[in-house]
Amino acid sequence: MTMKTHSTLLLLAASIISAGCQTTEIVPPKTIPQYENIRTMQADSDLDGDGVLDAIDECPETPPNVVVDAKGCKIIIEGGDALEMEFRGFFLPISNQLPAIYDTEFIKIAEKINEYPEASVFIFGHAATNEIDEDALATLSFDSLSRNRALIIKNTLVFQYNIDAKRIRTYECSNKLLVRETDYINPSFKALNLKGLEAKQRRATLMASSTVHDLMSLEYKSDMQRYGGYAKHCELFE
């Protein structure tokens, strides 16, 4: 009985010694670099401030407060239940006939206006200084050419696309709100073979908004920036 106990103790001691002799493999830690190379990106310029870098900006002279696409070009703005849209059409000298080049674009404009039946439409007629008849201006106190340019667009919306005339307001801007030589003009200007600063003034501007309904009661800064110049310089006539 005593010998069996001693044998058990010896076996237990041998087991403890054997366990103590086992070696544990220690995995060396991954080398952590003391210094990490970080590439410094130097920001490119964005001269027109539209959020698209000049290196990829296909419309580098976008006017302020205009939403642009990934190429930096102006797009029609729509979001949720709101609509903000702008269109500029250019005319040949002493003409109030909107060129056929705009026919396709006008279909899209009319469709979008009809999608937002609560939206108001503002149309501003412009004329170049060398188009204005000073005698007629003195007699009538308004420029008939710029009015007719606004009216031709209104009539197109009403008679061709069945847009309610009550939603549309037309303004005569005469030769005010001049476009600068550096202002971005949409591709139709070149497509019509128009050149020079005077040609940029021969235009009509359409703006549609589901939030702005009266240019005399603009509430927000963004609305003032977009419509304030027209409210100040253009005369409502219909």
Summary of the structure (lengths in Angstrom):
residues: 238
radius of gyration: 35.7
end to end distance: 123.2
largest distance: 139.0
contacts: 601
relative contact order: 0.15
helix: 37%
strand: 16%
